[in-house]
Amino acid sequence: MRLVFCGTPEFAVGTLDAVIHAGHEVALAVTQPDRAAGRGMEMQAPPVKRAAAAHGIAVVQPEMIKNNTEFRARLELERPDAIVVVAYGRIIPQWMLELPRLGNINLHGSLLPKYRGAAPVQWAVANGDRVTGVTTMRLDEGLDTGEMLLAREVAIAPEETAVDLFRKLASVGAELMVETLAGLDAGTLAGQKQDEAQATLAPILTREDGAIDFSRTARQIYDRWRGFEPWPGAHTRLRGKKLIVHRMHVGVEDGIDAGVLRVARDEMAVGCGSGGSVVFDEVQMEGKRRMSATEFLHGFQMRSGERVGD
């Protein structure tokens, strides 16, 4: 088929490569504009732009698409059979939904209707789920409410972070998109309506989501850290300053009051709800470099009984 591909981050690159390898013609890649990033705030091209260029595919990067007449004329000129959308980061307008004969086919990082929204992968991990997956669907005007086409389950290992899960889902999702396009092309694949009663949301992450609430259980705190890596991560306050926790694990210490530090065997354990604890393995005090917990404990002369989070 003749396709237009819309996507931006690394998560979308595998699907772009897969549909090309499957023999489809990607006439145009649509991605977000280059953005300043990194310590030097240098302009960086999105991963999909770099991947499309490597395949010799034309790329457009509109800032806005809803009322962009130039962009609309370009897509109409391409006359795609379908538009493939993977983590593009823009709401698809009605005119674009109606343009291709097979519609806009989206790869979503959850088993719909669970985790509709901007951060399905992160929230699945943060909530301690053991299974998630990917779903292909035909986009409509709602938020991830379109008819489902195919879905595939993926297990979440207890220690996996969102970064790990993104890699797994990207690979499985690429295969699923190729299978979906084949079914649509052959006319053997029909959409299935989502059960609205089962719908849940996965809202966009905020910096506040990374704040550690020590009234939660140790496992809940650890799962949220896993889900929110690398951003917004996990952070708290110590001695009046922000403390970023880069690595942690569930501790074996019991009976520590929530938010109270216990130093033992060069370990930095903090009490949590229900009597458990988490152990900070690598931390970074505001204005300082990252360091191991052992180095931090000695450098800052930490003592048991200090409060964390106040």
Secondary structure, DSSP 4 states (H G I P E B T S, - for coil): -EEEEEE-SHHHHHHHHHHHHTT-EEEEEE-PPPEEETTTTEEE--HHHHHHHHTT--EE--S--TT-HHHHHHHHHH--SEEEEES--SPPPHHHHTSSTT-EEEEESSSTTTTBSS-HHHHHHHTT-SEEEEEEEE--SSSS-SEEEEEEEEE--TT--HHHHHHHHHHHHHHHHHHHHHHHHHT----B---GGG--B-PPP-GGGGB--TTSBHHHHHHHHHHTTTTT--EEEETTEEEEEEEEEE----SPPBTBEEEETTEEEEE-BTT-EEEEEEEEETTS--EEHHHHHHHTT--TT-BB--
